[in-house]
Amino acid sequence: MAPPEAVNLTPPRFRSGKHRCKARLLWSGRPGQHPIPFELISRKCALLTLTGRYEAASLMLSACVPKAESMGDRRWAASLSGDLARALNVQGEAGAALPHAERARGLMAELKDDAGLARVIHTLAGIYSNLGQGERAHQLTMELLDLADRTGQAWLSVQTLFQLREELGMDAAADRISGHLERARRDGDKLLTAMACFYLGDIRMNTGRWAEAEVCNIEQYRLARETGDRMGMSYAIGDRGLISHGQGRYREAIDCYLEKLEISEAMGDFYNIFEALVNIGDAHAMLAEFPKALEFFSRAEAHTRRHQVPHSLSKSLYLKAKCLFDLGDLRRAGEANREALEIAREIGYGYVAFNSSLLEARLAAAGDPGKALSMLEALLPTASEPEEEGDVRYELFRLTGDPGHRSEALRLYRLFYERRRLHCTLERIRELEGA
C-alpha cells in the first residue's frame, strides 16, 4: 500500500479514488519486489508532460519522490522532485511546487550536479515569478545564464537569454538565440529548434518585426505538430494570435486564442489558459465588444482565484475593471480596480500597479476632476516606458485640453510605435493628430 505521503504530497484535486489506485500501483520496492524503475518513470513523465498530461505526471512523481527519499537515492530524489515541481507549477500550483523545487535544489547542490542544478534553478525562477516574487525570480535567472552555458544545456540558455533580453539588449539576445537555432537545425534537434523559433519570434514581435516573427512562428508550429508537442502547439497558435493582434487583425487573433484555449484546457495548463482568456478579452475590447470582453476577463479572474495566483489575479482584475469602466459601470470598475491595485502593490507587479493607478485617476475624473489632475501629475514621474508616459499625457490632455500634453503624448507614442509597430498605438497617434 502506498504510504500517505505518496498521495498527500499532491494538491487536493488530485486525490480522487482513481488517483489513489494509480499511486498504489506505482508504489513498489517492498521486500521481495523489484525496486521502482526510476529512469523509466522519469522518461514516462517526460512523455506525459510533452503531451500535456500534467496531472498524470504529477501523480506518478508524487508517488515516486518519497520512495526515492526513503531508499536514500538522493540523485533520483533530486531529479524527480524537480520534475514534480515543474509539473505542479504548470498547473498553477506554484505554492505546492515550491518545497519540491527547493528540496531538489539542495540535493543537486550536495551532489555537485551543475546540470541538474541549472534545471532546478530554472524551475524555481518560474515558481517565484508565478508567486509574485519577481525580484527573487530575476536573481535566479541571472544566476542561471552562466550555469546553463557552462553545462552545455542549450535549451536553458535559449530560455534564459529570452528572459534577460531587456538587460542584454533585444538585438544581442536575438543574435545569441539565432546561434543556438542554427546549431539546432544543423543537429536535427527539432524540439530545440522549435523552442528557439518561439523565443526568437517573440523578440521579433517585441521589436515590431512582424514578418520575421511570422516566419519563426510557422516553423515552430510545424515542428510542434511533427513532435507531438502539445504545449508547443499551444504557444505557437497563441503567438500566431499575437502577431495578428499586434497588426490590428483582431478577428483572426480571437480564432487563434480560442484554439489555444481549447488545447490548454485539455492539458490543464493553467498559465496558457489564463493567457488565452485575457488575450481573447483584450481582442474583443479592441473591437469595442465590451460585454464579450468582460465575459472572458471574468473567466480569467475566476480561474486565477481558484488557483490563488496573485500575479495573474491582479492582471485579470485590472482588465476586468478597465472593461467595466468602458461599459460605464464605475462602481464595479472601482471595486475591481482597488483589489487589483492592492495585490499589485503587495507583490511588486509594476505593470498592474501603474495601469491600475492610471485607471483610478480616470475613475476619479468622473466626480472630482481636480483630484484626478493631482493623481495624474503624481503618476507622471513613475512612468518607465514611453507608452506609459504617453498614456498619462493623453489623459491629462483629455482632462485639461492643454495642447502641450497633446504634443508630448504624440511624441511619446510615435517613439513607442517606432519600437513596437503596434496597430493600437498607431490608432492613438491618428486620434491625437486629428484632435
C-alpha positions as CSV (number, residue, x, y, z in Angstrom):
1,M,0.0,0.0,0.0
2,A,1.2,3.5,-0.8
3,P,2.2,5.5,2.3
4,P,0.0,8.6,3.0
5,E,2.7,11.0,1.7
6,A,2.6,9.4,-1.7
7,V,-0.9,10.8,-2.1
8,N,-0.8,13.8,0.3
9,L,2.0,15.5,-1.5
10,T,-0.3,16.1,-4.4
11,P,-2.7,19.0,-4.4
12,P,-6.2,18.1,-3.1
13,R,-7.8,18.0,-6.6
14,F,-5.5,15.0,-7.5
15,R,-6.6,12.8,-4.5
16,S,-9.6,11.0,-6.1
17,G,-10.0,7.3,-5.7
18,K,-8.7,6.5,-9.2
19,H,-5.5,8.5,-8.4
20,R,-5.0,6.6,-5.2
21,C,-5.3,3.4,-7.1
22,K,-2.7,4.5,-9.5
23,A,-0.4,5.7,-6.7
24,R,-0.6,2.2,-5.2
25,L,0.3,0.6,-8.5
26,L,3.3,2.8,-8.8
27,W,4.5,2.0,-5.3
28,S,6.9,-0.9,-5.2
29,G,10.2,-1.8,-3.6
30,R,8.8,-3.8,-0.7
31,P,10.9,-6.8,0.4
32,G,11.0,-9.4,-2.3
33,Q,9.8,-7.0,-5.0
34,H,11.6,-5.2,-7.7
35,P,12.5,-1.6,-6.9
36,I,10.9,1.3,-8.7
37,P,12.5,1.7,-12.2
38,F,13.1,5.4,-11.6
39,E,14.7,6.0,-15.0
40,L,11.7,4.5,-16.9
41,I,9.3,6.5,-14.8
42,S,11.2,9.7,-15.4
43,R,11.0,9.1,-19.2
44,K,7.3,8.3,-18.9
45,C,6.7,11.5,-17.0
46,A,8.7,13.5,-19.7
47,L,6.4,12.0,-22.3
48,L,3.3,12.8,-20.3
49,T,4.3,16.5,-19.9
50,L,5.3,16.7,-23.5
51,T,1.8,15.7,-24.5
52,G,0.2,17.9,-21.9
53,R,-0.8,15.3,-19.3
54,Y,0.5,17.2,-16.3
55,E,-1.9,15.7,-13.8
56,A,-0.9,12.2,-14.6
57,A,2.8,13.1,-14.4
58,S,2.2,14.9,-11.0
59,L,0.5,11.8,-9.6
60,M,3.2,9.5,-10.8
61,L,6.0,11.7,-9.5
62,S,4.2,12.3,-6.1
63,A,4.3,8.5,-5.5
64,C,7.9,8.1,-6.5
65,V,9.6,11.0,-4.8
66,P,9.1,9.8,-1.2
67,K,10.2,6.3,-2.2
68,A,13.4,7.6,-3.6
69,E,13.9,9.6,-0.4
70,S,13.3,6.5,1.8
71,M,15.7,4.4,-0.3
72,G,18.4,7.1,0.2
73,D,18.7,7.6,-3.6
74,R,19.5,11.3,-3.5
75,R,20.1,11.6,-7.2
76,W,16.7,10.3,-8.2
77,A,15.1,12.1,-5.3
78,A,16.5,15.4,-6.6
79,S,15.7,14.7,-10.2
80,L,12.1,13.6,-9.6
81,S,11.5,16.4,-7.1
82,G,12.5,18.9,-9.8
83,D,10.2,17.2,-12.3
84,L,7.3,17.2,-9.8
85,A,7.8,20.9,-9.1
86,R,7.7,21.7,-12.9
87,A,4.6,19.7,-13.4
88,L,2.8,21.3,-10.5
89,N,3.9,24.8,-11.4
90,V,2.5,24.5,-15.0
91,Q,-0.9,23.6,-13.5
92,G,-0.9,26.7,-11.4
93,E,0.1,25.0,-8.2
94,A,3.2,27.2,-7.5
95,G,2.8,27.1,-3.8
96,A,2.7,23.3,-3.8
97,A,5.7,23.2,-6.3
98,L,8.0,25.4,-4.2
99,P,9.1,23.0,-1.5
100,H,9.8,20.3,-4.1
101,A,11.9,22.7,-6.1
102,E,13.8,23.9,-3.0
103,R,14.4,20.3,-2.0
104,A,15.7,19.5,-5.4
105,R,18.0,22.5,-5.4
106,G,19.5,21.5,-2.1
107,L,20.1,17.9,-3.2
108,M,21.6,19.0,-6.6
109,A,24.0,21.3,-4.8
110,E,25.0,18.5,-2.4
111,L,25.6,16.2,-5.3
112,K,27.6,18.9,-7.2
113,D,25.4,18.3,-10.2
114,D,25.6,21.6,-12.0
115,A,23.5,20.5,-15.0
116,G,20.7,19.3,-12.7
117,L,21.1,22.4,-10.5
118,A,20.6,24.6,-13.6
119,R,17.4,22.9,-14.5
120,V,16.1,23.3,-10.9
121,I,17.0,27.0,-10.7
122,H,15.1,27.5,-14.0
123,T,12.1,25.9,-12.4
124,L,12.5,27.9,-9.2
125,A,12.7,31.1,-11.1
126,G,9.3,30.3,-12.8
127,I,7.8,29.4,-9.5
128,Y,8.9,32.6,-7.8
129,S,7.6,34.6,-10.7
130,N,4.2,33.0,-10.5
131,L,4.2,33.6,-6.8
132,G,4.6,37.3,-7.5
133,Q,8.2,37.4,-6.2
134,G,9.7,39.0,-9.3
135,E,13.0,40.2,-7.8
136,R,13.8,36.7,-6.5
137,A,12.9,35.2,-9.9
138,H,15.2,37.7,-11.6
139,Q,18.1,36.9,-9.3
140,L,17.8,33.3,-10.1
141,T,17.6,33.9,-13.8
142,M,20.8,36.0,-13.7
143,E,22.5,33.1,-11.8
144,L,21.2,30.7,-14.4
145,L,22.6,32.2,-17.6
146,D,26.3,31.3,-16.8
147,L,25.3,28.0,-15.3
148,A,23.3,26.9,-18.4
149,D,26.1,27.9,-20.8
150,R,28.7,26.2,-18.6
151,T,26.8,22.9,-18.5
152,G,26.0,23.0,-22.3
153,Q,22.3,23.0,-21.9
154,A,21.3,24.9,-25.0
155,W,17.5,24.9,-24.2
156,L,18.1,26.5,-20.9
157,S,20.5,29.1,-22.4
158,V,17.8,30.0,-25.0
159,Q,15.1,30.4,-22.4
160,T,17.4,32.4,-20.1
161,L,18.6,34.7,-23.0
162,F,14.9,35.5,-23.7
163,Q,14.2,36.2,-20.1
164,L,17.2,38.6,-19.9
165,R,16.5,40.3,-23.2
166,E,16.0,43.7,-21.7
167,E,19.3,43.6,-19.7
168,L,21.2,42.1,-22.6
169,G,19.5,44.2,-25.3
170,M,17.0,42.8,-27.8
171,D,19.4,42.5,-30.7
172,A,22.1,40.9,-28.6
173,A,19.7,38.4,-27.1
174,A,18.3,37.6,-30.6
175,D,21.7,37.1,-32.1
176,R,22.7,34.6,-29.4
177,I,19.4,32.7,-29.7
178,S,19.9,32.7,-33.5
179,G,23.2,31.0,-33.0
180,H,21.5,28.3,-30.9
181,L,18.8,28.0,-33.6
182,E,21.3,27.4,-36.4
183,R,23.1,24.7,-34.4
184,A,19.8,23.0,-33.5
185,R,18.8,22.9,-37.2
186,R,22.2,21.6,-38.2
187,D,22.0,18.9,-35.5
188,G,18.4,17.9,-36.4
189,D,17.2,18.8,-32.9
190,K,13.5,19.5,-33.6
191,L,12.5,20.4,-30.0
192,L,15.3,22.8,-29.5
193,T,14.7,24.3,-33.0
194,A,11.0,24.9,-32.2
195,M,11.9,26.4,-28.8
196,A,14.5,28.8,-30.3
197,C,12.0,29.8,-33.0
198,F,9.4,30.6,-30.3
199,Y,11.7,32.8,-28.3
200,L,13.3,34.4,-31.4
201,G,9.8,35.1,-32.8
202,D,8.7,36.7,-29.5
203,I,11.7,39.1,-29.7
204,R,10.8,39.9,-33.3
205,M,7.3,40.7,-32.1
206,N,8.5,42.8,-29.3
207,T,10.5,44.9,-31.8
208,G,7.7,45.2,-34.4
209,R,9.3,42.9,-36.9
210,W,6.1,41.1,-37.8
211,A,7.2,39.4,-41.0
212,E,10.2,37.8,-39.3
213,A,8.1,36.8,-36.3
214,E,5.7,35.1,-38.6
215,V,8.5,33.1,-40.3
216,C,9.6,31.8,-36.9
217,N,6.0,31.0,-35.9
218,I,5.4,28.9,-39.0
219,E,8.5,26.8,-38.4
220,Q,7.7,26.4,-34.7
221,Y,4.1,25.3,-35.4
222,R,5.2,22.8,-38.0
223,L,7.8,21.3,-35.6
224,A,5.4,21.2,-32.7
225,R,3.0,19.1,-34.8
226,E,5.7,16.8,-36.0
227,T,7.0,16.1,-32.5
228,G,3.6,15.9,-30.8
229,D,4.4,18.8,-28.5
230,R,1.0,20.0,-27.4
231,M,2.4,22.7,-25.2
232,G,4.5,23.9,-28.2
233,M,1.4,23.9,-30.4
234,S,-0.4,26.0,-27.8
235,Y,2.4,28.5,-27.7
236,A,2.7,28.6,-31.5
237,I,-1.0,29.2,-32.0
238,G,-1.1,31.8,-29.3
239,D,1.8,33.6,-30.9
240,R,0.1,33.5,-34.2
241,G,-2.8,35.2,-32.5
242,L,-0.4,37.8,-31.0
243,I,1.0,38.5,-34.5
244,S,-2.5,39.2,-35.8
245,H,-3.4,41.1,-32.7
246,G,-0.4,43.4,-32.9
247,Q,-1.3,44.3,-36.5
248,G,-4.9,45.0,-35.8
249,R,-6.4,41.8,-37.2
250,Y,-8.5,41.1,-34.1
251,R,-10.9,38.6,-35.5
252,E,-8.0,36.4,-36.7
253,A,-6.4,36.8,-33.3
254,I,-9.6,35.6,-31.5
255,D,-9.8,32.5,-33.6
256,C,-6.2,31.6,-32.7
257,Y,-6.7,32.3,-29.0
258,L,-9.8,30.1,-28.9
259,E,-7.8,27.3,-30.4
260,K,-5.1,27.9,-27.9
261,L,-7.7,27.9,-25.1
262,E,-9.1,24.5,-26.3
263,I,-5.7,22.9,-26.3
264,S,-4.7,24.4,-23.0
265,E,-7.9,23.4,-21.2
266,A,-7.4,19.8,-22.4
267,M,-3.9,19.8,-20.9
268,G,-4.9,21.5,-17.7
269,D,-2.2,24.1,-18.4
270,F,-3.0,26.9,-16.0
271,Y,-0.9,29.7,-17.5
272,N,-1.8,29.1,-21.1
273,I,-5.5,29.0,-20.2
274,F,-5.1,32.3,-18.4
275,E,-3.1,33.9,-21.3
276,A,-5.7,32.7,-23.8
277,L,-8.6,34.1,-21.7
278,V,-7.1,37.6,-21.2
279,N,-6.0,37.8,-24.9
280,I,-9.5,36.9,-26.1
281,G,-10.9,39.5,-23.8
282,D,-8.4,42.1,-25.0
283,A,-9.1,41.4,-28.7
284,H,-12.9,41.8,-28.1
285,A,-12.2,45.1,-26.2
286,M,-10.2,46.4,-29.1
287,L,-13.3,45.7,-31.3
288,A,-15.3,47.7,-28.7
289,E,-17.2,44.4,-27.9
290,F,-17.1,45.1,-24.2
291,P,-19.8,42.7,-22.9
292,K,-17.9,39.9,-24.6
293,A,-14.6,41.1,-23.3
294,L,-16.0,41.2,-19.8
295,E,-17.1,37.6,-20.1
296,F,-13.5,36.4,-20.8
297,F,-11.9,38.7,-18.2
298,S,-14.3,37.4,-15.6
299,R,-13.4,33.9,-16.6
300,A,-9.8,34.7,-16.2
301,E,-10.5,36.2,-12.8
302,A,-12.3,33.1,-11.6
303,H,-9.6,30.9,-13.0
304,T,-6.8,32.7,-11.1
305,R,-8.9,32.9,-7.9
306,R,-9.4,29.2,-8.0
307,H,-5.6,28.6,-8.2
308,Q,-4.7,31.5,-5.9
309,V,-2.1,33.0,-8.2
310,P,-1.8,36.7,-7.2
311,H,0.2,37.9,-10.2
312,S,-2.4,36.6,-12.7
313,L,-5.3,37.6,-10.5
314,S,-4.2,41.2,-10.3
315,K,-3.9,41.4,-14.0
316,S,-7.3,39.9,-14.7
317,L,-8.9,42.2,-12.1
318,Y,-7.3,45.3,-13.7
319,L,-8.5,44.2,-17.2
320,K,-12.0,43.5,-15.9
321,A,-12.1,46.9,-14.2
322,K,-11.0,48.7,-17.3
323,C,-13.7,46.9,-19.3
324,L,-16.3,47.8,-16.7
325,F,-15.2,51.4,-17.0
326,D,-15.7,51.3,-20.7
327,L,-19.2,49.8,-20.1
328,G,-19.9,52.8,-17.8
329,D,-20.2,50.6,-14.6
330,L,-18.0,52.9,-12.5
331,R,-18.9,51.3,-9.1
332,R,-17.9,47.8,-10.1
333,A,-14.9,49.1,-12.0
334,G,-13.7,50.9,-8.9
335,E,-14.1,47.8,-6.7
336,A,-12.2,45.5,-9.1
337,N,-9.5,48.1,-9.7
338,R,-8.9,48.7,-6.0
339,E,-8.4,45.0,-5.4
340,A,-6.1,44.8,-8.5
341,L,-4.0,47.7,-7.2
342,E,-3.8,46.3,-3.7
343,I,-2.5,43.0,-4.9
344,A,-0.1,44.5,-7.4
345,R,1.5,46.8,-4.8
346,E,1.8,43.9,-2.4
347,I,3.7,41.7,-4.8
348,G,5.5,44.5,-6.7
349,Y,3.8,43.9,-10.0
350,G,4.7,47.2,-11.8
351,Y,2.6,46.8,-14.9
352,V,-0.7,46.4,-13.0
353,A,0.3,48.9,-10.3
354,F,0.9,51.6,-12.8
355,N,-2.1,50.9,-15.0
356,S,-4.5,50.5,-12.1
357,S,-3.3,53.8,-10.7
358,L,-4.0,55.4,-14.1
359,L,-7.5,53.8,-14.2
360,E,-8.0,55.1,-10.6
361,A,-7.4,58.6,-11.9
362,R,-9.8,58.1,-14.8
363,L,-12.4,57.0,-12.3
364,A,-11.8,60.0,-10.1
365,A,-12.2,62.3,-13.1
366,A,-15.9,61.4,-13.3
367,G,-16.6,63.0,-10.0
368,D,-13.6,65.1,-9.0
369,P,-11.5,66.5,-11.9
370,G,-9.2,68.3,-9.5
371,K,-8.4,65.1,-7.7
372,A,-7.9,63.3,-11.0
373,L,-5.4,66.0,-12.1
374,S,-3.4,65.7,-9.0
375,M,-3.3,61.9,-9.3
376,L,-2.2,62.1,-13.0
377,E,0.6,64.6,-12.2
378,A,1.8,62.4,-9.4
379,L,1.8,59.4,-11.7
380,L,4.0,61.0,-14.4
381,P,7.4,60.5,-12.7
382,T,6.6,56.8,-12.1
383,A,6.2,56.0,-15.9
384,S,9.1,53.8,-17.0
385,E,8.2,53.4,-20.7
386,P,7.3,56.0,-23.4
387,E,3.9,54.3,-23.8
388,E,3.2,54.7,-20.1
389,E,4.1,58.4,-20.0
390,G,2.2,58.8,-23.3
391,D,-0.9,57.3,-21.6
392,V,-0.7,59.8,-18.7
393,R,-0.1,62.7,-21.1
394,Y,-3.1,61.6,-23.1
395,E,-5.4,61.5,-20.1
396,L,-4.0,64.9,-19.0
397,F,-4.9,66.3,-22.4
398,R,-8.4,64.9,-22.3
399,L,-8.9,66.3,-18.8
400,T,-7.4,69.8,-19.3
401,G,-7.3,70.3,-23.1
402,D,-3.7,71.6,-22.7
403,P,-2.1,71.3,-26.2
404,G,1.3,70.8,-24.5
405,H,0.1,67.4,-23.2
406,R,-1.2,66.5,-26.6
407,S,2.1,67.3,-28.3
408,E,4.1,65.4,-25.7
409,A,1.7,62.4,-25.9
410,L,2.1,62.4,-29.7
411,R,5.9,62.4,-29.4
412,L,6.0,59.6,-26.9
413,Y,3.5,57.4,-28.8
414,R,5.5,57.9,-32.1
415,L,8.6,56.9,-30.2
416,F,6.9,53.8,-28.9
417,Y,5.5,53.0,-32.3
418,E,8.9,53.1,-33.9
419,R,10.0,50.4,-31.5
420,R,6.9,48.1,-31.4
421,R,4.8,48.9,-34.5
422,L,1.6,48.1,-32.7
423,H,-1.7,48.9,-34.5
424,C,-3.3,50.2,-31.3
425,T,-0.6,52.7,-30.9
426,L,-1.0,53.9,-34.5
427,E,-4.7,54.4,-33.8
428,R,-3.9,56.5,-30.8
429,I,-1.5,58.6,-32.8
430,R,-4.1,59.2,-35.5
431,E,-6.6,60.2,-32.9
432,L,-4.3,62.8,-31.4
433,E,-3.3,64.1,-34.8
434,G,-6.9,64.7,-35.6
435,A,-7.6,66.3,-32.2
